[in-house]
Amino acid sequence: MSTTVEKSLAAKPFLKWAGGKTQLLKEIESRLPKDLKTGDIDTYIEPFIGGGAVFFFIAKNFETIKRYYLFDINQDLINCYNAIKQNVDAVIAELDILKHTFLAERTNQSRKEFYLAVRKEFNLEKDTHFSLIGKVN
């Protein structure tokens, strides 16, 4: 996924991600290449975007970066980023519906059941999609 970034916006990771780097950004910054700090690098490639902490940090702090290439093996994650990139208002509207439906549940047990039902539906749709294009074993 290639993208341009609006420099005036201070975006932050919108996902909690296993192995996230938010807490390590100071250490990561100290190890960045000198060419990045001097403005001699204009392209950023992120092979494992995850929650995006490093990407968002680089995008916010290094104005000489003109092109970003973001990758991850997790297709659901890439689909999420693309959905936000292409139609953030629709994503927010869907999340708002989920939030209100979840909060309307009265007990922790009914909320848990709602969550599990939504997760099951997501996974079934994903399995159906993969069966249409063919799974690789």
SULSUL-V315877 format. One record per residue. N is the residue number from 1. RES is the residue in one small letter. PHI is phi in radians with two decimals (NA if undefined). Layout:
BEGIN
n=N res=RES phi=PHI
n=N res=RES phi=PHI
END
This chain:
BEGIN
n=1 res=m phi=NA
n=2 res=s phi=-1.88
n=3 res=t phi=-2.69
n=4 res=t phi=-1.88
n=5 res=v phi=-2.18
n=6 res=e phi=-1.28
n=7 res=k phi=-1.21
n=8 res=s phi=-1.35
n=9 res=l phi=-1.61
n=10 res=a phi=-1.82
n=11 res=a phi=-1.31
n=12 res=k phi=-2.28
n=13 res=p phi=-0.96
n=14 res=f phi=-1.79
n=15 res=l phi=-2.16
n=16 res=k phi=-1.50
n=17 res=w phi=-2.28
n=18 res=a phi=-1.00
n=19 res=g phi=1.41
n=20 res=g phi=-0.98
n=21 res=k phi=-1.84
n=22 res=t phi=-0.92
n=23 res=q phi=-1.29
n=24 res=l phi=-1.81
n=25 res=l phi=-1.06
n=26 res=k phi=-1.06
n=27 res=e phi=-1.14
n=28 res=i phi=-1.07
n=29 res=e phi=-1.02
n=30 res=s phi=-1.16
n=31 res=r phi=-1.86
n=32 res=l phi=-1.18
n=33 res=p phi=-1.07
n=34 res=k phi=-1.04
n=35 res=d phi=-1.08
n=36 res=l phi=-1.22
n=37 res=k phi=-1.19
n=38 res=t phi=-1.54
n=39 res=g phi=1.57
n=40 res=d phi=-1.49
n=41 res=i phi=-1.87
n=42 res=d phi=-2.08
n=43 res=t phi=-2.29
n=44 res=y phi=-2.07
n=45 res=i phi=-2.07
n=46 res=e phi=-2.02
n=47 res=p phi=-1.31
n=48 res=f phi=-2.36
n=49 res=i phi=-1.13
n=50 res=g phi=0.87
n=51 res=g phi=-1.34
n=52 res=g phi=1.54
n=53 res=a phi=-0.99
n=54 res=v phi=-1.19
n=55 res=f phi=-0.98
n=56 res=f phi=-1.10
n=57 res=f phi=-1.12
n=58 res=i phi=-1.09
n=59 res=a phi=-1.06
n=60 res=k phi=-1.35
n=61 res=n phi=-1.85
n=62 res=f phi=-2.24
n=63 res=e phi=-1.23
n=64 res=t phi=-1.36
n=65 res=i phi=-1.28
n=66 res=k phi=-1.83
n=67 res=r phi=-2.26
n=68 res=y phi=-2.20
n=69 res=y phi=-2.14
n=70 res=l phi=-2.00
n=71 res=f phi=-2.34
n=72 res=d phi=-2.89
n=73 res=i phi=-1.29
n=74 res=n phi=-1.39
n=75 res=q phi=-1.12
n=76 res=d phi=-1.09
n=77 res=l phi=-1.13
n=78 res=i phi=-1.10
n=79 res=n phi=-1.05
n=80 res=c phi=-1.09
n=81 res=y phi=-1.03
n=82 res=n phi=-1.14
n=83 res=a phi=-1.08
n=84 res=i phi=-1.15
n=85 res=k phi=-1.09
n=86 res=q phi=-1.50
n=87 res=n phi=-2.78
n=88 res=v phi=-1.05
n=89 res=d phi=-1.11
n=90 res=a phi=-1.18
n=91 res=v phi=-1.09
n=92 res=i phi=-1.07
n=93 res=a phi=-1.09
n=94 res=e phi=-1.11
n=95 res=l phi=-1.13
n=96 res=d phi=-1.12
n=97 res=i phi=-1.09
n=98 res=l phi=-1.05
n=99 res=k phi=-1.07
n=100 res=h phi=-1.16
n=101 res=t phi=-1.15
n=102 res=f phi=-1.06
n=103 res=l phi=-1.21
n=104 res=a phi=-1.24
n=105 res=e phi=-1.15
n=106 res=r phi=-1.51
n=107 res=t phi=-2.11
n=108 res=n phi=-1.06
n=109 res=q phi=-1.14
n=110 res=s phi=-1.22
n=111 res=r phi=-1.16
n=112 res=k phi=-1.07
n=113 res=e phi=-1.10
n=114 res=f phi=-1.07
n=115 res=y phi=-1.00
n=116 res=l phi=-1.10
n=117 res=a phi=-1.17
n=118 res=v phi=-1.13
n=119 res=r phi=-1.09
n=120 res=k phi=-1.09
n=121 res=e phi=-1.06
n=122 res=f phi=-1.01
n=123 res=n phi=-1.15
n=124 res=l phi=-1.15
n=125 res=e phi=-1.10
n=126 res=k phi=-1.13
n=127 res=d phi=-1.09
n=128 res=t phi=-1.10
n=129 res=h phi=-1.06
n=130 res=f phi=-1.15
n=131 res=s phi=-1.20
n=132 res=l phi=-1.27
n=133 res=i phi=-1.69
n=134 res=g phi=1.65
n=135 res=k phi=-1.37
n=136 res=v phi=-1.78
n=137 res=n phi=-1.67
END
